[in-house]
Amino acid sequence: MTKVVDSSSDERTVNNVMRHAYRALSEPEKATMQKIKDDGLAFHDFLASLGNSREISVAKTKIEEAVMWAVKHVTA
């Protein structure tokens, strides 16, 4: 069973099999990561409210990708 861990927690390493070493994030880095995710979710939810189409699906996927890369930048 996968352990549920807040993404800004220092325990975030327990669920990742690919990244072998992590560094502890500073409080400002944790806040930045949380903002990236919150803003991405807000935009994702807004697009979801517009209905369903191939274009909306692609846009939501691109938001997820942008959030992933931005978080990777913060946590690198």
C-alpha positions as CSV (number, residue, x, y, z in Angstrom):
1,M,0.0,0.0,0.0
2,T,1.3,3.5,-0.9
3,K,1.7,5.9,2.0
4,V,-0.1,9.2,1.5
5,V,2.3,12.1,2.0
6,D,1.8,15.8,1.6
7,S,3.8,16.9,-1.3
8,S,5.6,19.6,0.7
9,S,6.5,17.3,3.5
10,D,10.1,16.2,4.1
11,E,8.7,12.6,3.9
12,R,7.8,13.0,0.2
13,T,10.7,10.6,-0.6
14,V,8.9,7.5,0.5
15,N,6.8,7.1,-2.7
16,N,9.4,7.8,-5.4
17,V,11.3,4.8,-6.7
18,M,13.3,6.8,-9.4
19,R,14.9,9.7,-7.4
20,H,17.3,8.1,-5.0
21,A,18.4,11.1,-3.1
22,Y,16.4,14.2,-1.9
23,R,17.4,17.3,-0.2
24,A,15.3,18.9,2.4
25,L,13.4,21.9,1.1
26,S,13.5,25.3,2.8
27,E,10.2,26.8,3.9
28,P,10.1,29.3,1.0
29,E,10.7,26.4,-1.4
30,K,7.9,24.4,0.1
31,A,5.6,27.5,-0.2
32,T,6.6,28.0,-3.8
33,M,5.9,24.4,-4.6
34,Q,2.5,24.6,-2.9
35,K,1.6,27.8,-4.9
36,I,2.6,26.2,-8.2
37,K,0.4,23.2,-7.4
38,D,-2.5,25.3,-6.1
39,D,-2.4,27.6,-9.1
40,G,-2.2,24.7,-11.5
41,L,-5.2,23.0,-9.8
42,A,-7.2,26.2,-10.0
43,F,-6.6,26.5,-13.7
44,H,-7.2,22.8,-14.3
45,D,-10.5,23.1,-12.4
46,F,-11.5,26.2,-14.4
47,L,-11.0,24.4,-17.6
48,A,-12.9,21.4,-16.3
49,S,-15.9,23.7,-15.7
50,L,-16.0,24.6,-19.4
51,G,-17.0,21.1,-20.4
52,N,-15.3,18.3,-22.2
53,S,-13.5,18.2,-25.5
54,R,-10.3,16.9,-27.0
55,E,-8.9,20.4,-26.7
56,I,-9.8,20.8,-23.0
57,S,-8.3,17.3,-22.4
58,V,-5.0,18.4,-24.0
59,A,-4.9,21.7,-22.2
60,K,-5.4,19.9,-18.8
61,T,-2.6,17.5,-19.6
62,K,-0.3,20.4,-20.5
63,I,-1.2,22.1,-17.2
64,E,-0.2,18.9,-15.4
65,E,3.0,18.8,-17.3
66,A,3.8,22.4,-16.6
67,V,3.2,21.9,-12.9
68,M,5.5,18.8,-12.9
69,W,8.3,20.7,-14.6
70,A,8.0,23.7,-12.3
71,V,8.0,21.6,-9.2
72,K,11.0,19.7,-10.6
73,H,12.8,23.0,-10.9
74,V,12.0,23.9,-7.3
75,T,13.0,20.5,-5.9
76,A,16.1,19.9,-8.0
